[in-house]
Amino acid sequence: MKKLLATLIIAGLATSASAAGIHVKDAWARATVEGMHMSGAFMTIHNDNAKQDFLIGGSSEVADRVEVHTHINDNGVMRMREVKGGVPLPSKANTELKPGSYHIMFMGLKRALKDGETIPVTLKFKNEKAQTIHVPVKTAPMPATH
């Protein structure tokens, strides 16, 4: 009986440990046309760890560079900028990467991203190990520009 109880406790701890970490859901990337050299990806990231982490960058075979960007108001004009230090991922919380806010930026696209395909993207974190996700590409309305 004691052996069974000890085994169940150890199994429970192992399950809890594997459930912690960073989880990504609802990821998608914006489709492009030939000649476009940039695109964005959006998602919800859940940090189930006990400590805050940071999304600091990424990589993908479809782009020369993958950066974390946000929009800033520069004298009334919205501009995209790389997030130095990364996007904060608070402990036990969701962080949404969405158009007009934090997002993944593909720089130097090697080809067009076609609606309906899936692309591999490796997300890099300050503390957690890198994680490769498969991101569906969707046609979405382009944001208004000034």
Stockholm file with secondary structure:
# STOCKHOLM 1.0

chainA/1-146         MKKLLATLIIAGLATSASAAGIHVKDAWARATVEGMHMSGAFMTIHNDNAKQDFLIGGSSEVADRVEVHTHINDNGVMRMREVKGGVPLPSKANTELKPGSYHIMFMGLKRALKDGETIPVTLKFKNEKAQTIHVPVKTAPMPATH
#=GR chainA/1-146 SS CHHHHHHHHHHHHHHHHHHCSEEEEEEEEECCCTTCCEEEEEEEEEECSSSCEEEEEEECTTEEEEEEEEEEEETTEEEEEECTTCEEECTTEEEEECTTSSEEEEEEESSCCCTTCEEEEEEEESSSCCEEEEEEEECCCCCCCC
#=GC SS_cons         CHHHHHHHHHHHHHHHHHHCSEEEEEEEEECCCTTCCEEEEEEEEEECSSSCEEEEEEECTTEEEEEEEEEEEETTEEEEEECTTCEEECTTEEEEECTTSSEEEEEEESSCCCTTCEEEEEEEESSSCCEEEEEEEECCCCCCCC
//
